[in-house]
Amino acid sequence: MKDFLHHFFIPRESNNYKARLLHQTTLLFFIAFFIIGGLLLNLTENKYPSVLGISTDITSEQLLTLLNQKRQENGLSVLSFSPELATAARNKANDMLLKNYWAHSSPDGKTPWDFLKDAGYNYVYAGENLARGFNTSEDVTNAWMESPTHRANVLSSNYSDVGFAVVVGSLGGEETVLVVQEFGNRSLAALPQPSEVSVSASSNNSNEISVDQKIAASPNKSVKSSSGIIPLSGVKNTPLVDSIRLTTNIGVFIVSLFILAFVLEIIILKRRRIVNFAEHNPDHILFLASVLLIIIILRRGVIM
């Protein structure tokens, strides 16, 4: 076993000073592994979602609590949950899934403000934050607070109301959780014409499901408010294995193995003064390090 590992990872005479890991046949094996593995993961997620799937726990109630905590910490008044804004947020999330886009304006030109108006919310000020692929309400809130444009919406004194939607669906061929946060301040006769203010979006990293599932929001909950019962959306899913965490860990492990093999090859061949074989290794290492960094960043969340 020891001899096999040396042959597989360390360049020496038995492998013509090229670690077996870096041979063409091994690289082809890993390519086939990722292709077949991806298909099997998709099949398992669709057939057995309780075994393999996205682990999430995001609800409107949690998001509202965290939002108002951040505002109070910064000396601002809390926002009221608006059913109309929640409706606008849900319609916006479903529209993104149905038309397969990730933007504040739809491909047919529909803006966030159109969704607010369609939901019956007449505003003086309005704003929108988007997020996708996060696992918890805390992750979403922290990502928004770390982005200047998102933070500006969260901590704006122009708003009095907020609404959320948390929807599961397929976007860009990947199953993900969309979170839409709509801010607003109702129009009054004495105030100037409606103003549309900043919009922001955040993304993380996120398999194909049916069209009917694409536009299906998670089961609604409700809480009492001064104006009555408010519907709250949320997604709580705890499969046996988190597919995103699994694929990320496998990717990090395999890329790290290749980086280690290239580094060992440089060190060993340099000591043996066989440098020509490894002259391109620094380029390979830099490329793989970039891939590794992208995987880690996507796992933690990407703000745009």
Secondary structure, DSSP 8 states (H G I E B T S, - for coil): -HHHHHHHHS--GGGTTS-GGGSHHHHHHHHHHHHHHHHHHHHHHHH-TTTEE--EEEEHHHHHHHHHHHHHHTT----EE-HHHHHHHHHHHHHHHHHT--SSS-TT---HHHHHHHTT--EEEEEEEEEES-SBHHHHHHHHHHSHHHHHHHT-TT--EEEEEEEEEEETTEEEEEEEEEEEEE--TTS-S-EEEEEEEEE-------HHHHT-B---EEEEETTEEEEE-EEEE--SEEHHHHHHHHHHHHHHHHHHHHHHHHHHHHHTT--GGGTTHHHHHHHHHHHHHHHHHHHH-EE-
